[in-house]
Amino acid sequence: GVAGLCADPDGSGGGAMKPVAIYLIGAPGSGKTTLMNEIVGELGGYGEEFRVCRETFANRINGRDGWVLGKHRAKNGGTDACGKAASGWFRRYIEGGGELPGLILGEGERLGFANFLEMLAEHTDLYVVYLDAGYSREARLEARDGSDCAMLGSGGKALATRAANVRDKLLEKGVEVDTVKTGDGVDYVELAQMLLGWL
C-alpha cells in the first residue's frame, strides 16, 4: 500500500518510478477537505508548504515522499488556493519532466477538470474518488447561513453538476473513478483508511 511504497523517513525522496496520485472530486460540502485532512493525517501530517511552479503550491507530507497539492488552510484551501491558471502551469511542469514525488494528493475545483486529470493519469497511477453526499446534503447546504461554505444556491448546484460530469467523462476515458458516500454519520478516519487500503 501507500504506507510502505512512499515511506521516506529521512526526506531523501526515492518513491515509486511512476507516482501514485489520489484526487478527490465532489460537490461543495461533500467532505473533500475533511477526507483529505484525514488521509494526510494517516500518512504523517502536513509538512512545509512550497511552490511547485508558477501559481501552483503544495505541502510536503511528513516522513513521506509525497505532496498535497494546494495550500493547507481552514477556508478555501486545497487546490482552490492556487492561481486560476494553475492547471496549465502544472500541466507544463509535468509534461516538461518536472520532478514528482512518489505520492501526489489533491482535492478541489481548481485542478478538478477532466482534461487535467486525464493528463495526470498518463503520468501517474491515478485514483479519482468521487464523493457523493446525496441530494439531501446539497439541499441543506443551500439553506445554510454564514460564510463557511464557499458556494451556495445555484452556484453550488452548478459545481455539483460539474463534478458529476467530470466523473462521467473520466470513466468514459477509462480513468479509474471510485464513488464513496459521504455526509452525515460518515466516519472520515475509517474512510481514509479504507481508501489507502485500496492502493
N, C-alpha and C positions, 0 to 999 in steps of 0.2 A: 504494500500500500504506500500511500504518500509518506507516511511517517518514516519508513525506512528509506525510501527512494531519495528523499530530499533532506535527510539528516545532514547537518553541516555545522557541528558544534564549534569549529574554530573559525568559521566565516570565510573559508578559503574557496568556496564555490565547489564545482565538480558534481553537479546533479546529472540527470539523465541526458543522453545525447539529444533526444527530442523532448523538449519540455512538456510537462503536463499542465493543462490550463483548465480552470473551472470558472465559468461565467454565469452569474445569476441574473435572470430577467423576470419581469413580472410587473403588475400594476403598482402604482403608488400605494404604499401602505401594506403591501403583500408580505413584508418581512425580509426584504433583500439585505438591508443593512444589519438587522438583528441577526440573521443567519450567518452573514459574513463575519461578524464580530465573534460569533461562537466558533466558526471554523478556524479563524486565526487564533483564537484562544486555545483551541485544542492543539494547535501546531506550535505554540510557544509565545504568541502575542505579537503586537505591533512593535517594530523596531524603528530605526531612523527614517525620516522622510527625505526623499531626494528627487531631483528632476531627471527623468529618463531621457527626454528630448524636448523640443520646443512644445510648450503647452501641455505636456504630459508628465504627471508626477506619480510616485509610488512610495509605499513604505516597505522596508525590508521586514521579513518575518524572523523574529528572534530565534537563533540557533538553527535556521534552515537556509537552504539555498533557494529562497523564494521571495517574490514580490507580491504586494497587494496594490493593484492599480488604483490611482486616485489619491485622495487625502483622507486621513482618519480624523474625523471631527464630528461633533454632535449633530449639527444640522447641515444639510446639503453636502454631505461627504461622498465618499466613493468616487467613481469616475465623473460624477456630475460636478465635482470641484475642479476638474481640469478645464482647459480652454475650449472654446467652441470648435476649434479646428483640430482638437487632439487626435481624433481618429485618423485624419490624414497624415499628421506628423508621425504618429506611432506606426502607421502602415509603412511609411517611408523608412522609418528606423528598422522595422523587422525585415522588410524586403531588401533593404540595403545591407543586411548581415549584422545588424546591431546585436550586441551580446545580450543573451537572455538567461534567466536563472532556470533551475530545474522545475520550479513550480510557479505558475502565474495565476493569481486570483483576481477577480473583478466583479463588480456589480454596478448597475446604474444605467441611465439612459444615454449618457454621452458616448459610450463605446458599444452600446447595445443594438447596433444596426446589423441587419442580416448580412450585408456585403462585407462589413468589417469582420464579423465573426466567421464568415466563410473563409476569409483570408487567414484569420488566426488558426482555423482548423487545418490549413495547409502546412503550417509551420510548427504546430504543436499537436499533442494528443488532447483535443478539446472536449470537455464535457459541459454542455449547456444545461442549466437547471431552470425550468420554468416554474415559478412559484404561483400557485393558484389559490387565492384567498376566497374565492367564491363571490357571487353577486351580493350576498348579504353584507359582506365586509366592505365592498365597494360602496353600497348604499349608505352604510354608516359613515364612511369617510366623507361623503358629500354633506352629511348633516353635522359634521364636527365643527366646533368653534375653535378659535385660536390659530396660531401660525405654525404648529408643529408638523403639519403636512404641507409639502410644497405645492401640490396640485390638488385642487378640489373641483367639484362640479363637472362641467363639460370637459375641462382640461384633463381631469383625472380619467374620465371615460376615454378620451382620445388616446392617452398614454396606455391605458389598459388594453385597448384595441390594438395599438401598435405592438405591444409586447406579444400578444397572441398571434399577430401576423408574422412577427419575427420568428416565433416558434414554428409556425406552419411552413414558412419559406425555408428554414434550416432543415426541417425534416424532409422536404421535397428534394433538397440538395444532398441528402444523405448524411447530414451532420447529426450526431447523437444529441438528442434532447430528452431529458427526463422531466416529467411533471410530478411535483410534490404538492400536497395540500398543506396550506398554512392558515394562519388566523387564530381565532380563539381556541384555547386548550392545547395548542401545539407546544411540545417540549423542544425548543430550538437546540438545546445541548444534545439531546438524543438525535435530532435530525442531522445536526452537523456530524456527529459520529457515524451515522448511517451513510451519509454522502462520502465521507472519507474512506469508509469501509468498502465502498464500491470500486475504489481505484486500485 
